[in-house]
Amino acid sequence: MRDIVKRTAPRNTMNKPKFFVTPGYGEYALNELHYSQAVKIGNRVETSGQGGWDDNLQIPESLADEIAQAFRNVERTLATAGAGWEHVVHINSYHVGGFPPEVNDVMARLYRHYMPNHAPIWTQVGVAALGLPTMRIEIRVTAIVP
């Protein structure tokens, strides 16, 4: 008769998810819409989409200003989870209104500003609408922290 060795599955050693809320607009999102701005699992940080809003959810009239504010909001959100632009490895950007030259010009300039020492992967998607009626951009990132 063959000996049967009972094997146990290895224990899942992955850290539990830890959720983060960006002070200001993130508190509104949590209280009113029941979602967090970032999650950290192990050394990986994922953000929810960050628009170009201020803490009162107002969007600038200028597209370039809206994109710049979205980058600042990504920075704020990453900071809540102990990360920064230097840790970003993947970016998804969602755009209403297509891709006039201004979009890529501003995006590339801000990538070089926030990430001068590396060029992450990027997926750019055109969409019909975003979470607020006046939004034209939303940026979501993945970061790996040491």
C-alpha positions, 0 to 999 in steps of 0.5 A: 500500500502506498503511503499518503503524505498529507500536505498543507497548502502554504499559508497566505503571507500577503499583507492585508489591504490597508486603505487610505483617504486623501485629506479634503476631497477624499473625506467627501468621497469616503463619506458620500460615495463610500470609497477610498483614494488608495490601497496598499498591499505589501509594497504595492500602492494603487490609487483610485482615479484622481481628477483635477478637482480642488477640495471643494470638487471644483474643476479649473476652466483651463485643461492644462490647469486641470491636468496639473491639479490631477497630478498634484492630487495623485501626489497627495494621494500617494503620500497618504500611503507612504509613496511618491511619484518616484515609485510610480510604475504604471499610469492610466489616464482617462480623457474626455474630449479626445487628445488635442496636442495640448493633452500630450504636451502637458502630460509629457511635461508633467511626467518629466517634472514629477518623474525625471529619473524614470519613465513608467508605462502609460495607458491613455484612454478616451472616454465619454464621461467621468465622475463629475460632469465638468471633468476632462481627465482622471489619472490612476497609478500603481506604485511600488515602494521599497 
